[in-house]
Amino acid sequence: MFGGGSSRNRSVKYRGHDLNAEMQLDLKDVYTSHKRTITVNDKNIRITIPAGVENGQIIKIAGHGGKGFNGGPNGDLYIQFSIVNHSKFKRDKDNLYTTVHVDLYTALLGGDIMVDTFTGRVKLTIKPETRMEARLNSKGKGFRNIKRKDSLVIYLLPTK
């Protein structure tokens, strides 16, 4: 009569805990989209790392966190990226910066030089009478972004 009632047990479903992870990548690794496999709680998860991911950026992988309780949903996995640079390029948003040494004759008379990029070497034309320490842009050679324009910005310095 008091408290006996039905024998039905109501089990409450609990969502699993969210998990956090950090992934360290080289600057060259984030120039293009690619897949990586990470292991979380003895489970391999294949993720796509988008091109242009930035230092400190966090992405959410839904349902790959802690296991739910009593049939509740799994938590989410949050991955924070740490970008290190082992290249001769510097990054500022979607632009890459580098320095190229040019001989005096090419700077005065003009000519073509080869410049390294993450996708290979490109030919860059130096106009006659280009001053040293000039800044040249090579459009489309930075980090691709459909909303903003990207460039490889090249600083010319005299050859020593």
N, C-alpha and C positions, 0 to 999 in steps of 0.2 A: 503494500500500500504506500509506504513512504520510501521513495527512492528505488524501489525494485523495478517497476515499470517494464520497459522492453529490454530485451537482451542485446539489442543492436549496439555495437561499439562504433562510434564515429571516430575514424582515424583522420587526423589532420595531416594534410600534405604540406611538406616544407620544401622550399626551394633550396638548392645547394648553394654553398658559398661561392662567391666570385674569387677567382685566382688572378694573381698578378705575376708577370714574368718580364724579364728584360732581354732584349736581343741586340747584340753588338754586330754592326755591319760596317764594312768599309765604304767610303764614298763611291768608289767604282761599282760596288754591289747595288747601290740604289739608283744608278743611272738608268737601268731598264727594269721592267717588272720581271720577277722570277719566282720560282717556287722553292720553298725550304720545308724540311721536316723537323718538327720539334717534338720532344718527349715531355709529356705532362702526366704525372700520376701513372707512370708505366704504360702510357698510351701514346702512340705516334700520331701526330696531327700534321697533315700537309697543308700549308698555308701559302697563299700568294702574297708576296711582298710587292706593293705597288711602286712603280717608278716614281722617283722624286720624294719618297718618304723623308721627313725631316727629323733632325735630332730632337729627341724628347717627345715626338709624336706618339700617340697611343692608338692602337686599333683594337677593336672588340671582336672576339671570336665567340659568337653566341652558342651556348649549350656545351662548352668544353671546360667549364669550371668544375667545382665539386659536385658530387652526385647528390641528387635530390633524395629526400627521406619520405617513406610511405607513398611512393609513386609521384612525388613532386618533381618539378622540372629541375634540370641541372643548372648550376650557376654558369656564369660567363667567364671567359678568359680574356684578360686585358694584357696586351703586349706593348711595352714601351721600347722604342728604338733608341739606341745610342750609336751615333754615326762617328766613326773615327776616319781620319784622313791620312793615308800613306802615299798620296800622289803629289804631283807638283801643281795640282789645281786647288784653288780655294773656291768655296761656294758662298753665294749670297742670294738667297731665295732660289730663283730658277736660273740664275746666271753662274757661269764658271769663269774664274779668272786664272790667267797664267802669264808668265813672262817668257819672252823669246828674245834671244840675242841675235842681232842683225849686224852684218859688217857695214862699214861706213859707205862703201861703194853702192851697195844695194839701197841704202837709205837715201843717198844722193841721186842716183840714176834710176832707181826703181827696179823692180824685178819680182820674181816669185820666190817664195820660201815655203818650206813644208813645216806644218805645225801639227804636233801630236794632239789627238783628242781621245776620248774614251772609246770611240768607234773606229779609230785608225787615224792615219795621217791625211790632212787636207792641204790643198795648195791655197796659199794666201798671196794676193798680189799687193805689193808695196808700191804706192804711187811715187813718182820722182819727187825729190826734195821733202820727203817725209822726215819730220823732226824726230830726233831720238826721244825716248820716253813718251812716244805717242801712244794713244789708246785706240785699238782697232776692234771692231765687232764682227764676229762671224755668226750671223743669225741662224737659229735652228740647231746650234751645237751645244746648247746648255741643257738643262733639265726640261724635258717636254712638259708643257702645261697648256691645255686647250684654252684656258681663260686668259693667260698672260703670254707675252712674247718672251722667248728665251734667247740667250746669246752666249757665245764663248768670247769673253773680253780678253784681248791680248795686249800686253804692255811690251813695247819694243825697247830694248836696251842695247847699247853698243857692245860688240864683241870685244872681249878683253884680250 
